[in-house]
Amino acid sequence: MLMTNNRGIMGDRVNSTAMNVLGWITIAFVFAASAGLVVSWFL
């Protein structure tokens, strides 16, 4: 997400606001799923 919002790297092809929201929601979901997997190993 940080790279795709950096104009120095991406030029005019940076993410739109909608893609930023979708990207951060996806990151949060993957993080929560990974944390749930780790917690399930100990239960």
N, CA, C and O of each residue as an XYZ file, in Angstrom:
172
protein
N       0.831     -1.181      0.000
C       0.000      0.000      0.000
C       0.880      1.252      0.000
O       0.582      2.236     -0.677
N       1.944      1.197      0.754
C       2.799      2.384      0.830
C       3.500      2.640     -0.499
O       3.638      3.788     -0.922
N       3.941      1.577     -1.153
C       4.605      1.742     -2.456
C       3.636      2.236     -3.524
O       3.995      3.086     -4.339
N       2.418      1.713     -3.528
C       1.472      2.093     -4.577
C       0.889      3.489     -4.372
O       0.188      3.999     -5.246
N       1.168      4.105     -3.242
C       0.747      5.490     -3.011
C       1.900      6.478     -3.130
O       1.709      7.679     -2.938
N       3.087      5.987     -3.441
C       4.271      6.831     -3.540
C       4.430      7.314     -4.979
O       4.704      6.516     -5.877
N       4.259      8.617     -5.201
C       4.377      9.180     -6.547
C       5.793      9.053     -7.101
O       5.972      8.973     -8.316
N       6.796      9.035     -6.236
C       8.172      8.864     -6.696
C       8.400      7.503     -7.334
O       9.228      7.367     -8.235
N       7.669      6.500     -6.873
C       7.796      5.143     -7.418
C       6.801      4.929     -8.561
O       7.172      4.421     -9.620
N       5.542      5.316     -8.351
C       4.464      4.977     -9.286
C       4.145      6.068    -10.302
O       3.441      5.814    -11.280
N       4.652      7.272    -10.084
C       4.332      8.357    -11.009
C       2.852      8.709    -10.934
O       2.315      8.927     -9.849
N       2.194      8.765    -12.094
C       0.770      9.123    -12.141
C      -0.142      7.936    -11.863
O      -1.363      8.099    -11.869
N       0.397      6.761    -11.622
C      -0.393      5.545    -11.471
C      -0.649      5.189     -9.999
O      -0.814      4.015     -9.671
N      -0.682      6.185     -9.117
C      -0.935      5.914     -7.699
C      -2.384      5.477     -7.493
O      -3.238      5.712     -8.347
N      -2.650      4.844     -6.358
C      -3.987      4.347     -6.042
C      -4.983      5.483     -5.864
O      -4.630      6.585     -5.443
N      -6.242      5.187     -6.197
C      -7.334      6.107     -5.898
C      -7.754      5.904     -4.445
O      -7.303      4.968     -3.785
N      -8.608      6.774     -3.961
C      -9.095      6.659     -2.588
C      -9.838      5.344     -2.383
O      -9.659      4.683     -1.361
N     -10.670      4.963     -3.350
C     -11.427      3.711     -3.231
C     -10.489      2.511     -3.153
O     -10.722      1.601     -2.358
N      -9.451      2.496     -3.950
C      -8.506      1.381     -3.927
C      -7.717      1.368     -2.621
O      -7.375      0.297     -2.118
N      -7.423      2.546     -2.066
C      -6.752      2.612     -0.760
C      -7.629      2.003      0.326
O      -7.144      1.230      1.153
N      -8.904      2.340      0.332
C      -9.829      1.794      1.337
C      -9.925      0.284      1.180
O      -9.828     -0.444      2.168
N     -10.113     -0.196     -0.032
C     -10.205     -1.628     -0.283
C      -8.913     -2.337      0.111
O      -8.950     -3.418      0.699
N      -7.786     -1.738     -0.207
C      -6.495     -2.333      0.143
C      -6.285     -2.445      1.634
O      -5.834     -3.483      2.118
N      -6.604     -1.394      2.375
C      -6.402     -1.437      3.832
C      -7.399     -2.394      4.494
O      -7.059     -3.042      5.484
N      -8.622     -2.493      3.964
C      -9.585     -3.463      4.495
C      -9.065     -4.877      4.260
O      -9.168     -5.732      5.140
N      -8.511     -5.123      3.087
C      -7.958     -6.441      2.779
C      -6.792     -6.775      3.694
O      -6.690     -7.900      4.182
N      -5.915     -5.814      3.930
C      -4.783     -6.033      4.825
C      -5.277     -6.353      6.237
O      -4.752     -7.256      6.888
N      -6.283     -5.615      6.709
C      -6.834     -5.872      8.046
C      -7.445     -7.264      8.126
O      -7.273     -7.952      9.132
N      -8.159     -7.695      7.079
C      -8.775     -9.026      7.059
C      -7.708    -10.122      7.083
O      -7.831    -11.088      7.836
N      -6.675     -9.980      6.273
C      -5.606    -10.986      6.228
C      -4.873    -11.037      7.567
O      -4.538    -12.121      8.044
N      -4.621     -9.881      8.175
C      -3.978     -9.835      9.486
C      -4.834    -10.542     10.533
O      -4.317    -11.319     11.336
N      -6.152    -10.275     10.529
C      -7.048    -10.901     11.502
C      -7.111    -12.411     11.293
O      -7.130    -13.174     12.259
N      -7.145    -12.842     10.036
C      -7.181    -14.274      9.752
C      -5.887    -14.944     10.200
O      -5.915    -16.048     10.744
N      -4.767    -14.291      9.976
C      -3.479    -14.844     10.406
C      -3.386    -14.907     11.922
O      -2.901    -15.893     12.476
N      -3.845    -13.869     12.590
C      -3.838    -13.868     14.055
C      -4.758    -14.962     14.580
O      -4.417    -15.631     15.556
N      -5.909    -15.158     13.961
C      -6.812    -16.226     14.364
C      -6.188    -17.594     14.200
O      -6.395    -18.472     15.038
N      -5.429    -17.791     13.137
C      -4.746    -19.062     12.925
C      -3.712    -19.319     14.020
O      -3.634    -20.422     14.560
N      -2.929    -18.306     14.340
C      -1.910    -18.456     15.376
C      -2.569    -18.744     16.723
O      -2.097    -19.606     17.465
N      -3.646    -18.041     17.046
C      -4.333    -18.272     18.312
C      -4.913    -19.680     18.351
O      -4.893    -20.322     19.402
N      -5.428    -20.172     17.228
C      -6.028    -21.511     17.213
C      -5.002    -22.615     17.454
O      -5.368    -23.704     17.896
N      -3.743    -22.360     17.178
C      -2.695    -23.358     17.440
C      -2.534    -23.610     18.930
O      -2.130    -24.701     19.332
N      -2.845    -22.617     19.752
C      -2.626    -22.717     21.189
C      -3.887    -23.117     21.953
O      -3.845    -23.248     23.177
N      -4.984    -23.310     21.270
C      -6.234    -23.676     21.959
C      -6.496    -25.155     21.859
O      -7.501    -25.641     22.379
